[in-house]
Amino acid sequence: MGKNIRHIIILILVLFLFTGCSTMGEKIKYYDENRKDSSPPAQEKVLSVDPDPRPEEQTITIYFKHRYSDYLVPEVRTAVRDKQSWDQLVVEEILKGPSQHDRVAILPPEVRVLDVTRKGDIVFVNFSQEFTGDINLSNIPGKEDIPEEKRDEVAAEMKLLGIYSIVNSLTELEGINQVKFLVENRAISYTDMGENLASLLFPEIETPEEAQLTNQMMVALPRNRAYILTPAMAVETVFKGLLGEPKWDTVYSLLSKEMANKNQLPSKEELASLWSALVSGIELDDKFILDEEIKPDGRAFVTVSYTINFASGKKEKMHRDTIVVVNEDNIWKVKLPEFVSDFR
């Protein structure tokens, strides 16, 4: 009997243990499920890459030849960049040509930019073959009637100006100090750009040994301010244009809308008539430009020395005369000196 009782007790204990474990398991399962539901799901970090970046706007400064002087003048425009680099966009904008008055494109219109890459502070501009082609002088105001014997030389000068329109435009961008030119993915020599251009870049060459320099590959070119119109250059161009028979297209294009006496500039025809009635000629000193001072307010003062031969027979020496130059539409313009503006 006692043995049966023990068996019953053992059976009850086994049943109790199984029932308790099952209940405990359900409780643990219930607790775990509720904890999952109540906790916020972990956020996965996903790196988003936009395959089509949005176009960006930026104000850029690019250079073109001044319409009637052999200098570069800036044009400030807003450009929109899509997928290309800012470096390439600047070159593309130059090839589009100017949109403002008194600026002209120089490079052959067939030229295409293949790609533009940057390495350090040097930009590599890769052009199509037309980049080495001839400059059509008939497309450049004031160059249409150049004598045949001077056409090659003048065309080379214009090509050099075109090269520096690119160099000086690209070096306006931050981090760019030099520009290297390629044509159809290959380096080019100076003579590839034309013998006359090579002679302009190496004016000191005299011997055959020195001439070998022109067969070398073109090096990367740094910015060169000498090709950009400055207040002093504007004054010099105006006064040289008044020597002998005045070149009124050139002179008038670089005159300010307001004269030194604050009157409005007369028309080109009126000015030509006024000049011939007042002046029989001018003489520039050997050291014509004496000083140049550029002010932050967009004005400049250029000190010059010259002599006026008046139509009346009077001769007057203008020693250290100050010519006021103002910035109009990003071009330095000369205010007519008082001896002309007061006469009017």
C-alpha positions as CSV (number, residue, x, y, z in Angstrom):
1,M,0.0,0.0,0.0
2,G,2.8,2.3,1.0
3,K,4.5,1.6,-2.3
4,N,1.4,2.6,-4.3
5,I,1.1,5.8,-2.4
6,R,4.7,6.7,-3.3
7,H,4.0,6.0,-7.0
8,I,0.9,8.3,-6.9
9,I,2.9,11.1,-5.2
10,I,5.7,10.8,-7.8
11,L,3.2,10.9,-10.6
12,I,1.5,14.0,-9.2
13,L,5.0,15.7,-8.9
14,V,5.8,14.9,-12.5
15,L,2.5,16.2,-13.7
16,F,3.0,19.4,-11.7
17,L,6.5,19.9,-13.1
18,F,5.4,19.5,-16.7
19,T,2.4,21.8,-16.2
20,G,4.6,24.5,-14.5
21,C,7.2,24.4,-17.3
22,S,4.6,24.7,-19.9
23,T,3.0,27.7,-18.2
24,M,6.4,29.3,-17.6
25,G,7.3,28.8,-21.3
26,E,4.0,30.5,-22.3
27,K,4.8,33.4,-20.0
28,I,8.3,33.8,-21.4
29,K,6.9,33.6,-24.9
30,Y,4.2,36.1,-24.1
31,Y,6.8,38.5,-22.5
32,D,9.1,38.3,-25.5
33,E,6.4,38.9,-28.0
34,N,5.1,41.9,-26.1
35,R,8.6,43.4,-25.7
36,K,9.1,43.1,-29.5
37,D,5.8,44.8,-30.3
38,S,6.4,47.6,-27.8
39,S,10.0,48.5,-28.9
40,P,10.4,50.7,-32.0
41,P,12.0,48.9,-34.9
42,A,15.7,49.7,-35.4
43,Q,16.2,52.3,-38.2
44,E,18.5,51.1,-41.0
45,K,21.0,53.7,-42.2
46,V,20.7,53.9,-46.0
47,L,23.3,56.0,-48.0
48,S,21.3,57.9,-50.6
49,V,23.2,58.8,-53.9
50,D,21.4,61.0,-56.4
51,P,22.2,59.7,-59.9
52,D,21.0,62.9,-61.4
53,P,22.3,65.9,-59.4
54,R,20.2,69.0,-59.6
55,P,21.5,71.9,-61.8
56,E,23.4,74.5,-59.9
57,E,23.8,78.3,-60.7
58,Q,27.0,80.2,-60.3
59,T,28.2,83.6,-61.3
60,I,31.3,83.3,-63.5
61,T,33.7,85.7,-65.2
62,I,34.9,85.0,-68.7
63,Y,37.0,87.0,-71.1
64,F,36.4,88.1,-74.7
65,K,38.3,90.4,-77.0
66,H,37.2,94.0,-76.8
67,R,35.4,95.0,-80.0
68,Y,37.9,97.6,-81.2
69,S,41.0,97.2,-79.0
70,D,43.4,94.3,-78.8
71,Y,42.7,93.5,-75.2
72,L,40.5,91.2,-73.2
73,V,37.5,92.5,-71.3
74,P,35.4,90.5,-68.7
75,E,31.8,89.4,-69.0
76,V,30.1,88.4,-65.8
77,R,27.2,86.0,-66.4
78,T,25.2,83.4,-64.4
79,A,25.8,79.9,-65.7
80,V,23.9,76.7,-64.9
81,R,26.0,73.6,-64.3
82,D,24.4,70.2,-64.9
83,K,26.6,67.1,-64.9
84,Q,29.9,68.7,-66.1
85,S,32.5,70.3,-63.9
86,W,32.7,74.1,-63.4
87,D,36.0,74.1,-65.2
88,Q,34.4,72.5,-68.3
89,L,31.3,74.8,-68.0
90,V,33.6,77.9,-68.2
91,V,35.2,76.7,-71.4
92,E,31.7,75.9,-72.9
93,E,30.5,79.3,-72.0
94,I,33.5,80.9,-73.8
95,L,32.7,78.9,-76.9
96,K,29.1,80.1,-76.9
97,G,30.5,83.6,-77.4
98,P,29.7,87.0,-75.7
99,S,26.2,88.2,-74.8
100,Q,27.2,91.8,-73.9
101,H,28.0,94.8,-76.1
102,D,31.5,95.5,-77.4
103,R,32.8,92.0,-76.9
104,V,33.7,89.6,-79.7
105,A,34.7,85.9,-79.9
106,I,38.0,85.0,-81.4
107,L,38.3,81.2,-81.5
108,P,37.1,79.5,-84.7
109,P,33.4,78.7,-84.3
110,E,33.9,75.1,-85.2
111,V,36.1,74.4,-82.1
112,R,34.6,71.9,-79.7
113,V,35.7,71.1,-76.2
114,L,36.1,67.3,-75.8
115,D,36.8,67.3,-72.0
116,V,38.3,69.3,-69.2
117,T,40.1,67.7,-66.3
118,R,41.9,69.1,-63.3
119,K,45.1,67.8,-61.6
120,G,46.3,69.8,-58.7
121,D,46.2,73.5,-59.7
122,I,46.5,72.7,-63.5
123,V,43.4,72.3,-65.7
124,F,43.8,70.3,-68.9
125,V,41.6,71.5,-71.7
126,N,41.1,69.0,-74.6
127,F,39.9,70.6,-77.8
128,S,39.0,69.3,-81.2
129,Q,41.4,69.7,-84.1
130,E,39.9,73.0,-85.2
131,F,41.6,74.7,-82.2
132,T,44.9,74.7,-84.2
133,G,43.2,76.2,-87.3
134,D,43.4,79.7,-88.7
135,I,41.7,82.7,-87.3
136,N,39.2,84.3,-89.7
137,L,40.1,88.0,-89.5
138,S,36.9,89.0,-91.4
139,N,34.9,88.0,-88.4
140,I,36.8,90.4,-86.1
141,P,35.8,94.1,-86.3
142,G,38.7,96.4,-87.3
143,K,40.7,93.5,-88.8
144,E,38.8,93.0,-92.0
145,D,41.0,95.2,-94.1
146,I,44.5,94.3,-92.8
147,P,47.0,94.3,-95.6
148,E,47.8,90.9,-97.0
149,E,51.5,91.0,-95.8
150,K,50.4,91.5,-92.2
151,R,47.5,89.1,-92.1
152,D,49.4,86.1,-90.8
153,E,51.0,88.2,-88.0
154,V,47.7,89.7,-86.9
155,A,45.9,86.4,-87.0
156,A,48.6,85.0,-84.7
157,E,48.1,87.9,-82.3
158,M,44.4,87.2,-82.3
159,K,45.0,83.5,-81.7
160,L,47.2,84.3,-78.7
161,L,44.5,86.6,-77.4
162,G,42.0,83.7,-77.8
163,I,44.3,81.4,-75.8
164,Y,44.5,83.8,-73.0
165,S,40.8,84.4,-73.0
166,I,40.6,80.7,-71.9
167,V,43.6,80.9,-69.5
168,N,42.4,84.1,-67.7
169,S,38.8,82.9,-67.5
170,L,39.7,79.5,-66.0
171,T,42.2,81.0,-63.5
172,E,39.2,83.1,-62.1
173,L,38.1,79.8,-60.5
174,E,39.4,79.0,-57.1
175,G,42.3,76.6,-57.1
176,I,43.3,77.0,-60.7
177,N,46.7,78.6,-61.5
178,Q,47.6,77.1,-64.9
179,V,46.0,75.8,-68.1
180,K,47.4,73.1,-70.3
181,F,46.0,72.6,-73.8
182,L,45.5,69.3,-75.6
183,V,44.1,68.6,-79.1
184,E,42.3,65.3,-79.7
185,N,43.8,63.8,-76.5
186,R,47.4,64.7,-77.4
187,A,49.9,67.3,-76.3
188,I,50.6,70.0,-78.9
189,S,53.8,71.9,-79.7
190,Y,54.1,75.7,-80.2
191,T,54.5,75.2,-83.9
192,D,51.3,73.1,-84.0
193,M,49.5,76.4,-83.2
194,G,51.3,78.1,-86.1
195,E,54.8,79.5,-86.7
196,N,53.7,83.1,-86.3
197,L,52.3,82.3,-82.9
198,A,55.5,80.5,-81.9
199,S,57.5,83.6,-82.8
200,L,55.2,85.8,-80.6
201,L,55.8,83.5,-77.7
202,F,59.5,83.4,-78.3
203,P,60.4,86.9,-79.6
204,E,64.0,86.5,-78.5
205,I,64.8,83.5,-80.8
206,E,67.6,84.3,-83.2
207,T,69.7,81.1,-83.7
208,P,68.7,77.7,-85.1
209,E,69.4,76.1,-81.7
210,E,66.9,78.5,-80.1
211,A,64.4,77.8,-82.8
212,Q,64.2,74.3,-81.6
213,L,62.2,75.6,-78.6
214,T,59.2,76.1,-80.8
215,N,59.1,72.4,-81.5
216,Q,58.7,71.6,-77.8
217,M,55.4,70.8,-76.3
218,M,53.4,73.7,-75.0
219,V,53.7,74.1,-71.3
220,A,50.9,74.9,-68.9
221,L,50.2,78.7,-69.1
222,P,49.6,80.8,-66.0
223,R,47.3,83.8,-65.9
224,N,48.6,86.9,-67.7
225,R,47.2,90.2,-66.8
226,A,49.0,91.9,-69.7
227,Y,46.2,90.8,-72.0
228,I,43.4,92.3,-70.0
229,L,42.3,95.9,-70.5
230,T,43.3,98.1,-67.6
231,P,42.6,101.8,-67.0
232,A,46.1,102.7,-68.2
233,M,45.7,100.6,-71.4
234,A,42.3,102.2,-72.0
235,V,43.8,105.7,-71.8
236,E,46.7,104.7,-74.0
237,T,44.4,103.1,-76.6
238,V,42.2,106.2,-76.7
239,F,45.1,108.7,-77.1
240,K,46.9,106.6,-79.7
241,G,43.7,106.4,-81.6
242,L,43.7,110.2,-81.7
243,L,47.1,110.4,-83.3
244,G,47.1,111.5,-87.0
245,E,43.7,110.7,-88.5
246,P,41.6,109.7,-85.5
247,K,40.3,106.1,-85.4
248,W,36.9,107.0,-84.1
249,D,35.4,103.5,-83.8
250,T,38.2,102.5,-81.4
251,V,38.3,105.8,-79.5
252,Y,34.5,106.2,-79.1
253,S,34.1,102.6,-77.9
254,L,36.4,103.4,-74.9
255,L,34.9,106.7,-73.9
256,S,32.7,107.1,-70.8
257,K,29.1,108.2,-71.2
258,E,29.9,111.2,-69.1
259,M,32.7,113.7,-69.8
260,A,35.1,115.3,-67.3
261,N,32.7,118.3,-67.0
262,K,29.9,115.9,-66.2
263,N,28.1,116.6,-69.5
264,Q,26.9,113.7,-71.6
265,L,29.2,112.4,-74.3
266,P,28.1,113.7,-77.7
267,S,27.5,111.3,-80.6
268,K,30.5,109.9,-82.5
269,E,29.8,112.3,-85.4
270,E,29.5,115.3,-83.2
271,L,32.7,114.5,-81.3
272,A,34.6,114.0,-84.6
273,S,33.4,117.4,-85.7
274,L,34.3,119.0,-82.4
275,W,37.8,117.5,-82.3
276,S,38.7,118.7,-85.8
277,A,37.5,122.2,-85.0
278,L,39.5,122.3,-81.8
279,V,42.6,120.2,-82.3
280,S,45.0,119.8,-85.2
281,G,46.9,117.0,-83.5
282,I,48.5,115.6,-80.3
283,E,52.0,114.4,-79.4
284,L,52.6,111.7,-76.8
285,D,55.7,111.8,-74.6
286,D,58.1,108.9,-74.8
287,K,57.0,108.0,-71.3
288,F,53.3,108.8,-71.9
289,I,51.8,106.7,-69.0
290,L,53.3,107.9,-65.7
291,D,51.0,106.4,-63.1
292,E,47.8,104.4,-62.5
293,E,45.7,104.3,-59.4
294,I,42.6,102.1,-59.2
295,K,40.1,103.1,-56.5
296,P,37.6,100.7,-54.8
297,D,34.6,102.8,-56.0
298,G,35.0,101.7,-59.6
299,R,37.1,104.8,-60.7
300,A,40.7,105.0,-61.7
301,F,43.2,107.9,-62.2
302,V,45.8,107.6,-64.9
303,T,48.6,110.2,-65.0
304,V,49.9,111.1,-68.5
305,S,52.1,113.6,-70.3
306,Y,51.4,114.8,-73.8
307,T,51.2,117.9,-76.0
308,I,48.1,119.4,-77.6
309,N,48.4,121.3,-80.9
310,F,45.3,123.4,-81.1
311,A,43.7,124.4,-84.4
312,S,44.2,128.0,-83.5
313,G,48.0,127.4,-83.6
314,K,48.4,127.3,-79.9
315,K,50.6,124.5,-78.4
316,E,50.1,123.4,-74.8
317,K,52.2,120.9,-72.9
318,M,50.0,118.7,-70.6
319,H,52.6,117.5,-68.0
320,R,51.2,115.0,-65.5
321,D,47.6,115.4,-66.6
322,T,45.2,113.2,-64.7
323,I,42.7,111.3,-66.8
324,V,39.7,109.8,-65.0
325,V,38.6,106.3,-66.0
326,V,35.4,104.6,-64.9
327,N,34.2,101.1,-65.0
328,E,31.1,100.8,-67.2
329,D,29.6,97.4,-68.0
330,N,32.9,95.8,-66.7
331,I,34.9,97.8,-69.3
332,W,37.2,100.6,-68.3
333,K,36.0,103.8,-70.1
334,V,37.9,107.1,-70.4
335,K,36.3,110.4,-69.5
336,L,37.2,113.0,-72.1
337,P,39.7,115.4,-70.7
338,E,38.6,118.9,-69.8
339,F,40.2,120.7,-72.7
340,V,37.7,118.9,-75.0
341,S,34.7,118.7,-72.7
342,D,34.9,122.4,-71.6
343,F,35.2,123.5,-75.2
344,R,31.8,122.0,-75.9
